[in-house]
Amino acid sequence: MNALQQTSRPQPIAPDLGACSRGLYIDGTWRPAAGGRTIPVTDPSTEAVLATVPDATLEDAASAVEAAAKAAEGWRSTAPRKRSEILRRCFELMIERSEMLATLISMENGKALRDARGEVAYAAEFFRWNAEEAVRITGEFGIAPAGTNRIVVDYQPIGICLLITPWNFPAAMATRKIAPALAAGCTVILKPATETPLTAYALAAIYEEAGVPPGVVNVLTTTSPGPMTAAILADPRVRKLSFTGSTGVGRALLAEASKHVISCSMELGGNAPFLVFDDADLEAALDGAMIAKMRNAGEACTAANRIYVQSGIYDAFAEGLSRRMAAMRVGNGADATTECGPMITRKAVDKIDRLVKDATARGARVLCGGAVPAGEGFYYPPTVLADVPGEAEMAHEEIFGPVAPLSRFDSESDVIARANNTEYGLAAYIFTRDLARGMRVASKIEAGMIALNRGLVSDPAAPFGGVKQSGLGREGGQHHGIAEFMEAKYIAANF
């Protein structure tokens, strides 16, 4: 690397943690929780407390709903072009503050700074994309088949939306919901994960600066998500629930929402298969595996969870992947040289360790990693396991960590059956030089998203979501994401 390249590399920018923990964001103001309690936010790299945020009560939740209801008519009637310009300004401010946001994400989430930078760019893009979609919401007009009347279809905002987001992508999972909701003309209440709330509050300040009116976006953090969610959904003015998280919690939320017949979008768990055929480009497959497995240190619902490699290329793939994984630099997420940061909590490390021990007890071989390191921080090393049997727990449960389990296969029909042998169906990856085979296999894999000869599938311009127990609805895409926040109104008209 030459001197010019060295000086042009972005430098981490320390965020103002006090500004990110000023209080709950309700009706355009920052306020403490009604009960006065707070929640500590821990740095997974050091286990040190970074800051505290308010622990909202049911009284705070009621205030947020009231604020969203008060702002609803004004935002709904705001011209689409005006909404578009505000969303575009959110995008611009996120890009301007990208280094600060990336550093903040690395500090509270632990993810490597390079991954955090990628997340900020991805998260901001939802505002740019939906700024363009906000002015393209059109209706339908036609003649009834009987010729008796005109059919007019208008698309209107669904109403107040409750958005619940996870800790693994604290910026992107929020903007992927907020941007289309605002583009559609809805007001929202965001409940981010308590592990990573600082990013949500930092973004709220950006929305305010961009011109989002008071009450249109409200942010609450709480250690009592169940009662709070139930209370918000019980308010008849709330008409939408959008959730990203585990399938188990998703099922409970669907049951709660069903009591009030509330529209639900669910982006739930995954168990992504990664298929490598004998004719695959080995280096391209290894590149793809490193992205699909190690993006965000494996803490992603789209992460490759079961890697099936055809027998003819299996040994070379295992050796190449082990070499690459073993060479990764593990360390503090906010360190610009880190390639694999810590896991989110000690509980997450314990789960990964349990799954690895179960697999090795059933005959899997450790090619690299495989043991919890001593010292501070919630670390688990990049790990490759060979010959993982189908009965291993990690073949049926999300690992959510930097562990790559390899299994051999011989025939196309066999690997398709094994890939589909799961209750989940979010993402899948296929590597082959034979495009006909790639498309054939893709059509038979039970997943909402397929990456063919690439390790990254997410794109704001494409519909994100799964089948089976991986969720309901789609986020992003040309019209799919914004449609989740709208209702179709049919008018039978005579002229």
N, C-alpha and C positions, 0 to 999 in steps of 0.2 A: 504494500500500500504506500503511495507517495504522500508527500507532505500536504498537498492540497486536499487529498481524500481524508487525511487524518483531521485536518482542521474543519472540514465541512460536515463531519459526523455530528448529529444532534446531541446536545448535552442535556442530561436530566435537569428539570427545573423543580425545585422544592415547592410543594404546594403550601398554602396557608391553611394549616389544619384547623385553626380557630374559625376561619371563615367557612369551612366545610362542616362545622358542628355548632352553628349559631342557634339552631333550634328547629322545630318542626316548621315546614313551609306550608302555611294555610292562608288562603285568600290574599296572597301576595305579601304576607308578613312572616317574620321569623319569631317564633314564640316557644317558650319552654312547655314541656308536657304538663297537663293539668295536675297530675299527681306529683310532679317535681322529681320523678325518678329518671335515672339515666342508664345508658347501655355502654359498656366499654367496647372499644374497637381495637382489636389486637393485630399486630404485625406478625404474620405467620413465619417470617424469616427469623425473627428474634424473640418472639413471644412477649414483646413489650407492648404496653398499652399506648396507642397513638393518640386517642382522643375519646371523648364520650359524646353520645347523641341522646336526645330525649327518648324516653320510653312512653309512647303515647297511650292514652286511656280511651275508653269508649266515649267519653265526653269530647276528646279531641277528634275522634272519628266522626262524631255527629257534626262537629264544626266544619270538618273537611267536606262532608256531603252538602251541608248548607252552603258553603262557599262555591262548590261546583254547581249547585242548583241555581244560585244567584247569578253566576256568570254564564249560564248555559244559553239563554236567549240571545244575549249580546254576541257571543262567539258564533253561535249558529247562524246569525244574520250578518256576520261580517263577510264582506265580499270575498269570494274565492281568491282573487288576486291579492288582496291584503293578507289573507291567511298564508298564501304562498310566499309572499315577501318576508313574513315573520319567520316561517320555517327555513327559508333560504338564509336568513341572518343567523339563525341557530347553527346551521351548518358552518357558516363562515367563522363564527366565534369559536366553535369547537376546534376548527382547524388552526385558528390563531393561538388557542390555548392548548394545543395538542400535547406538547411536552409536559406541561403541568399536569394535565389529566392522566397521561400515561404514567408519570411518576406516582401520582396518587393511587392509581389502580395497582401498580406494583407494590406499593407500601401496604395497602389494606388487604389485597388479595394474594400477594406473594408471587404472582406470575412474572416471568422474565420480562424485562423492560421492552425487548424487541416484540414480544407477543402483545404487551400492553399498547405499544404504538400501533400495531396492526389493528387492535380492537378499537382504538379511538378513531382511526380512519374509517373503519367499517361502520362504527356507530354513527359518525357524522353523516355518512352517506345516506342513511335513512331519512335525514332531514332534507338533503338535496333531492333525493328521489321523490319524496312525498310532496315537496314544494312544487314539483312539476306535475304530480298527479292531482293536486288540489284544484287545479284549473281545468281538469279534464273529466270531472264527474258529470256524466251526461245521462239523460233519461232515454225513454223509448216511446215511439209513436207508431201506431198502426191501425189497421181496420180489422174489426172482429170478423172471423170467417163467415158469419151469417150476414154480414153487411149491415147490421142493426146499429152499430155505434163505433166510435173510435176507442182504441185502447191507448191510454196514456199511463206510462210508468215513471214515477218520480223516485229518486233516491235521496233519503233524508238521514241526518245523523241519528244514531240509535239512542243516544242519551248519555247520561253519566256512566263512566266506565271505571271499574276497579281493576287496576293492573298490579299483578304480583310477580316480582322478578327474583331470580336466584343470584347467588354470590359469584358464580364462575365467570360471567361476563357482565359486570355491574353497569357498564355504560351501554353496550350494544343491546342487551336484553331490555333495557328501559326505552331507548330510542326506537327500537323496532316496534314497540307498542305505541309510544307517545306520538311519534311523528304521523302515522296514518290516522290515529284517533283525532288529532288536531286538524289534519287535512280534511277529514270528513265533517268537522264542525262539532266534535264532542268535547266535553270537559272531562278531566280525569283525576283520579286519586291513585297515586303510586305508593305501593308498599314494597320497598326494597328489602333484601335480606339484611339481617342485623350484622352479619359478618362483614359486609362491604357497603355500608350506608353512605360513607363520605362522598363517593363518586356521585350518587344520586342527588345529594344536596348541592355539590359543586355544579352539577348540570342545571339544577333548578335556578341557581343564580344566573346562569347563562341564558336560560329561557326568559327570565325577567328582563335582563339587559337587551335581549333581542326584540322585546316588545310584546311578549305573551301577556295578556291582561291578567290582573289578579283573579284568582279563583279558577282559572282555566286548567292550571296544573297545580296539584297539591301533593305534598310528600309527607308520609307518616312512617316512623319506625316504631316497632313494638316487640316486646317479648311475649305477647299474648295474641299471636296471629289468628288462632282459631276463633275466639270470642269476637275479636275485632272484625274479622271477615264476615262472620255471621251477622253482626249488627249492621254492617254496611249493606250487605245484600238484602237485609230485611227491609230497608228503606225502599218504598215503591218507586222512588225517583231514579234509583240505580238500575240500569238495564243491561249492563254488559260486564262480564268477568273474563279477563284474559290472563292466563297463568302459564308460567314456564317453571318447570321443576319436576320432581319425581312423579312416577305413575301412581304411587300409593297416595300421596297428598292430592294429586289430581282427582283421583276417585272420590276422596272425601269432599273436595270442593264441588265436584259435580253433584254430589248428593245434596249438599247445602244449597246450591243454586237451583236445584230442581224444586225445592220448596216454594220458590217464588217465580218459577218459569223464566229464568234469566238466561239470555244468550251466552254461550261459553265458547271460548277458544282455548285449546289446551295443547301446549307443546311439552310433551312428557319424555319419559326415559328412552334410551336407545340401547342397542346391543349389536352395533354395526359389524357386519362381516366384511373382510378385505380379501378378495380373491385374486390370486396370482397364478396365471396359467403358464405352462412350459414355454410358450412362444412369446411371453412378455419380454419387453426390454428390461433387463435386470436392473440397470442403474435408474431407469425411470421409475420402476416399481419400488426400489429402495427410497428414492426421493419422495415418492408419494406416501410410502409407509411412515416416513419420518414426520411428514406434515400431518397425516391423518391420525397418527398415534400420539405425537409429541406436541402438537399445538396446544398451548395452555397446559403443558405437562400432563396431557391426557385427561384433564378435568373438563371434558366437553361431552355433551350428549351425542355428538356426531363422531366421537373418537372411534377409531378402529378397535373393536373389542375382541374380535375373533379373527385371526389371520390364517387363512387356508392357502397353502402353497402346493402346487402340483409336484409330484414326486421327482420329475426330471430336473427341476430347478430348486428344489427344496434346500439342499445342503448349501448351495452357493448363496441363496437368499438369507438363510440363517446366519451364515458366516458374515455376510456383508452387513446385515442389520445389527448383529452383535457388536461388530467393530464400530459402527457409527454411534450406537447407543452408549457404549462404554466410554467413548471419547467426549461425550457431552459434559460441559462444565456445569456442575451443580452449585448453586449459591444463592445469596440474597437476591430477591427479585429485582430490587431497585438498582443493582449493580449492572452497568451496561454490558459487561462481559458474560453475564450469566446466560446460560442456555436452558436450564431447567431449574425453576424455583421450587419452593416448598409447597406442600399440600395446604389446604385451607385450615385444617384443624388436626389435633392429635387423634381425634376419632376417625378422621379420614385415613390417616396413616395406619391405624390399627386395622381398619377394614381391608386395606390393600395387603397388609402383612398376612391377614387371615386367609385371603384368597390365594396368595402365593404359596403359603404352607399347605393349604388343601390340595393345590395342583401338584406340588412336588410329592406329597404323600401318596398321590394316585399315579405317580410314575413320570411326571414332567421333569425335564432336566434344566437346570439353571445355566444359561450360557454367559450371562453377565448380571451384576446387581443381585437382587434377591434378599437383602437383609437391611433392617432399619439401622441407620447410623446413630452413633452416640452424639450427644451435644444438644445445644439449644436449637429451636426451630423445628418445624413439622416436615422434615425431609424424608423422601424415599427415593432411592437411586433409580435411574433408568435401567430397566430389567427386561431381559429376553428369556422366555421359557420355550424350550423345544418339546415337541411330542406331547402337547397338552391333550389329555383324553376328553372325549365329549361329555363325560359325566362330571368333570371338574366344575366346581361352583362358578368359576369365572367364565365358563362357557354359557352360563344362563343369567348371570348377574353383572351389572355394570361395574367395571373396575374403577373407573374415574381416577386414574393415576397412570404413571409412566411405566406400565407393564405391557409388554407385547407377547401374547401367547400364540405360538405357532403350532399348526397341525397340518399333516399331509393329506392330500386327496389324489385320486387317480382319474376319476371320470367327471365329466361335466354334470351329468345327472345327479351324481352323488353329492357334489359340492353345492349344487342348488338346493337339494333337500336339506343338507346340513345348515346352509345359510338361512333357510326359512324356518328352521326348527327353533323358534323363539316366539314369545308373545309380543315382542317388539317389532317395529318396522319403520324406523326413522331414516337411516342412511345406509348405504352400501357402496363398496368400492370394487372395481373390476379392472384388472390389468391384462391385456392381451393385444398382440399385433393384428389379430384377425378381427376386423371391425364387425363383420357379420356375426361372429360368435359373441362379441361384446354386446351388440344390440340384442341378440337373442337371449343371452343370459340376463341382461338388464330387464327385459320384458317379463322374465319369470321370477325375478327376485321380489319378494314382498316388502317393499320399502317405498317411502314417499319421495326419496331423493337418491339418485345414483350418480356416482362420480366414475366416469369411464376414462381410464388412463390419466387420472389426476388425483391428487390427495386432498384437494379443497373443493367443497361443494357449495358453501354458503355464498350468496350474492343478493344484495338488496333488490335487484331487478328480477329475481326468480322466486317462485313460491316455496317457502320453507315450511316443512311439516311432515308428519308421518302417518302411517296406517296402523291398524291393529291397536295395541295398547300404548302406542307412541303419540297419540293425540287426536285432536279434532280441529279442523280448520287449517288455514295457512297464513303465514306472515310474509310480507314482501310480495314481489311480483308486480306485473303490469296493472292488475286490478284486484288480485286476490286479497292482498293485505288491507287495503282501504275498504273493501267490500265487507270485511268482518265488522266494521264499525258503522254500517249503514243498514237501513231498512228500506225495502221496496214498497212503495205505495202505488196501488193501481187505481186509476180513475176511469170509469166508464162514462164517456162523454158523447152527447149529441150536440151538433152545431146547428 
